[in-house]
Amino acid sequence: MHSLRNVAAFGAFGVILALPLSLLAKQKKPAGKISDKAAFLNVQSYCIDLSGLEDYEKDEVHDFVAKESEPGNLLSKIPWKLEKECGEGASDAVVQLEFPRSRVNRLGSGQPPPVAIGGQEPLYHTVAVLRVVSRQNSDTIYTCRADPLSPQGSDSGPVAAADTIQRRNAMYGAFWTLAQDIQRITP
């Protein structure tokens, strides 16, 4: 009976010791790069700058923002206020997006990276790069890169529909990473 109490006491003590460790394990490092933590923590509002994008990318970002700004969707989970316009002084920070293409390398397949065959483009996928720029000093305070979240559209070469799906999926991944990183570092 005495040893049973010792086990119970040790079990409770073990739970108490494990609790702080489990809390530490949940506090992961940000997935993106935070260049200025103080400025990042002070952001209260943001806008999305579309000036560096192609017209079709601007349309896709507009559609994405309209859908994901609805209550319960992704952008509503970001604690910063989303301003509709990026006019002078409209927000604390500016979010800039770009969608570079990245060649698909089939790791582990034993095959060399794909190359152009018969005049076709090599296989690629589109990624999203998201930057948060401070309005105060125009410095980049946060950067993340996201691959498409689902394989749909991947490895499909020069197909416009697949590219659109990849851009949307990668954009979702970039904003998801931003939302998670804000949560991770907010006291």
C-alpha positions as CSV (number, residue, x, y, z in Angstrom):
1,M,0.0,0.0,0.0
2,H,2.9,2.3,0.9
3,S,4.5,1.8,-2.5
4,L,1.2,2.5,-4.2
5,R,1.2,6.0,-2.5
6,N,4.8,6.6,-3.7
7,V,3.8,5.8,-7.2
8,A,0.8,8.0,-7.0
9,A,2.9,10.8,-5.5
10,F,5.6,10.4,-8.1
11,G,2.9,10.3,-10.8
12,A,1.5,13.6,-9.7
13,F,5.0,15.1,-9.4
14,G,5.8,13.8,-12.9
15,V,2.7,15.5,-14.2
16,I,3.7,18.8,-12.6
17,L,7.2,18.5,-14.1
18,A,5.8,17.5,-17.5
19,L,3.4,20.4,-17.7
20,P,6.0,23.2,-18.2
21,L,7.8,21.0,-20.7
22,S,4.6,20.5,-22.7
23,L,4.0,24.2,-22.7
24,L,7.5,24.8,-23.9
25,A,7.1,22.2,-26.7
26,K,4.0,24.0,-27.9
27,Q,5.8,27.3,-28.2
28,K,7.5,26.7,-31.5
29,K,9.8,29.1,-33.3
30,P,8.1,31.1,-36.0
31,A,8.1,29.5,-39.5
32,G,8.8,32.8,-41.2
33,K,11.7,35.2,-40.6
34,I,10.9,38.1,-38.3
35,S,13.5,40.8,-38.8
36,D,12.1,43.3,-36.3
37,K,10.1,41.6,-33.5
38,A,9.1,44.9,-31.8
39,A,7.7,46.4,-35.1
40,F,6.0,43.1,-35.9
41,L,4.3,43.0,-32.5
42,N,3.2,46.7,-32.9
43,V,1.3,46.1,-36.1
44,Q,-2.4,46.8,-35.7
45,S,-3.5,47.2,-39.3
46,Y,-2.3,46.1,-42.7
47,C,-3.1,46.4,-46.4
48,I,-2.1,44.3,-49.4
49,D,0.0,46.0,-52.0
50,L,-0.8,44.7,-55.5
51,S,1.5,47.0,-57.4
52,G,4.2,44.4,-58.3
53,L,1.7,41.8,-59.6
54,E,0.5,40.9,-63.0
55,D,-3.1,41.8,-63.8
56,Y,-4.2,38.1,-63.5
57,E,-2.4,37.8,-60.2
58,K,-4.1,40.9,-58.9
59,D,-7.5,39.4,-59.8
60,E,-6.6,36.2,-57.9
61,V,-5.5,38.1,-54.8
62,H,-8.7,40.2,-54.9
63,D,-10.8,37.0,-55.1
64,F,-8.7,35.3,-52.3
65,V,-9.0,38.3,-50.0
66,A,-12.8,38.6,-50.6
67,K,-13.4,35.0,-49.8
68,E,-10.9,34.6,-46.9
69,S,-11.9,37.9,-45.2
70,E,-15.3,36.4,-44.4
71,P,-15.9,35.6,-40.7
72,G,-14.3,32.2,-39.8
73,N,-12.1,32.2,-42.8
74,L,-8.3,32.5,-42.8
75,L,-7.8,36.3,-42.9
76,S,-10.3,36.8,-40.1
77,K,-7.9,34.8,-37.9
78,I,-5.1,37.4,-38.3
79,P,-5.6,39.9,-35.4
80,W,-4.6,42.9,-37.5
81,K,-7.2,45.0,-39.2
82,L,-7.2,44.6,-43.0
83,E,-7.6,48.0,-44.7
84,K,-9.1,47.9,-48.2
85,E,-6.7,50.4,-49.7
86,C,-3.0,51.0,-49.3
87,G,-3.2,54.8,-49.4
88,E,-0.7,56.9,-47.5
89,G,-1.1,56.3,-43.8
90,A,-4.0,53.8,-44.2
91,S,-2.2,51.1,-42.2
92,D,0.7,50.2,-40.0
93,A,2.1,47.7,-42.4
94,V,2.0,46.7,-46.0
95,V,1.8,43.0,-47.1
96,Q,3.5,42.4,-50.4
97,L,3.1,39.1,-52.4
98,E,5.0,37.6,-55.2
99,F,4.6,34.2,-56.9
100,P,7.9,32.9,-58.3
101,R,8.0,29.6,-60.1
102,S,10.2,26.9,-58.6
103,R,11.4,23.9,-60.7
104,V,10.1,20.6,-59.5
105,N,12.8,18.2,-58.4
106,R,11.7,14.7,-57.8
107,L,13.7,13.9,-54.7
108,G,14.3,10.2,-54.0
109,S,13.2,9.1,-57.4
110,G,16.7,8.5,-58.7
111,Q,15.9,10.7,-61.7
112,P,17.6,13.9,-62.6
113,P,15.6,17.1,-62.4
114,P,13.1,17.5,-65.3
115,V,14.2,19.5,-68.3
116,A,12.4,20.9,-71.3
117,I,11.5,18.1,-73.7
118,G,10.2,18.7,-77.2
119,G,9.7,22.4,-76.8
120,Q,7.6,22.1,-73.6
121,E,8.5,24.0,-70.4
122,P,10.1,22.0,-67.6
123,L,7.8,21.0,-64.7
124,Y,7.4,23.6,-62.0
125,H,5.2,24.8,-59.2
126,T,4.3,28.2,-58.1
127,V,5.2,29.4,-54.6
128,A,4.1,32.4,-52.6
129,V,6.5,34.8,-50.9
130,L,4.8,37.1,-48.4
131,R,6.6,40.2,-46.9
132,V,5.3,42.5,-44.2
133,V,6.8,46.0,-44.6
134,S,6.6,48.6,-41.9
135,R,5.0,51.9,-43.0
136,Q,7.1,53.7,-40.4
137,N,10.5,53.1,-42.1
138,S,9.8,50.9,-45.1
139,D,11.8,48.0,-43.7
140,T,10.8,44.4,-44.2
141,I,9.8,43.1,-40.7
142,Y,8.6,39.7,-41.7
143,T,9.0,37.2,-44.6
144,C,7.7,33.8,-45.3
145,R,7.6,31.5,-48.3
146,A,4.9,28.8,-48.9
147,D,4.6,26.0,-51.3
148,P,1.2,25.0,-52.6
149,L,-0.7,23.3,-49.8
150,S,-2.0,20.5,-51.9
151,P,-0.5,18.5,-54.7
152,Q,-3.4,19.5,-57.0
153,G,-1.9,21.4,-59.9
154,S,1.7,20.3,-59.1
155,D,3.8,18.7,-61.7
156,S,1.5,19.8,-64.4
157,G,3.8,22.0,-66.5
158,P,2.5,25.1,-68.3
159,V,-1.2,24.8,-67.6
160,A,-2.9,28.1,-66.6
161,A,-5.6,26.4,-64.4
162,A,-3.0,24.4,-62.5
163,D,-1.0,27.6,-62.0
164,T,-4.0,29.4,-60.6
165,I,-4.7,26.6,-58.1
166,Q,-1.0,26.5,-57.1
167,R,-0.9,30.3,-56.6
168,R,-4.1,30.2,-54.4
169,N,-2.9,27.2,-52.4
170,A,0.5,28.8,-51.9
171,M,-1.1,32.2,-50.9
172,Y,-3.2,30.4,-48.4
173,G,-0.1,28.7,-47.0
174,A,1.7,32.0,-46.7
175,F,-1.2,33.8,-44.9
176,W,-1.6,30.7,-42.7
177,T,2.1,30.9,-41.7
178,L,1.7,34.6,-41.0
179,A,-1.3,33.9,-38.7
180,Q,0.5,31.1,-36.9
181,D,3.6,33.2,-36.4
182,I,1.6,36.1,-35.0
183,Q,0.1,33.7,-32.5
184,R,3.5,32.1,-31.7
185,I,5.1,35.4,-30.7
186,T,2.3,37.3,-29.2
187,P,2.6,37.4,-25.4
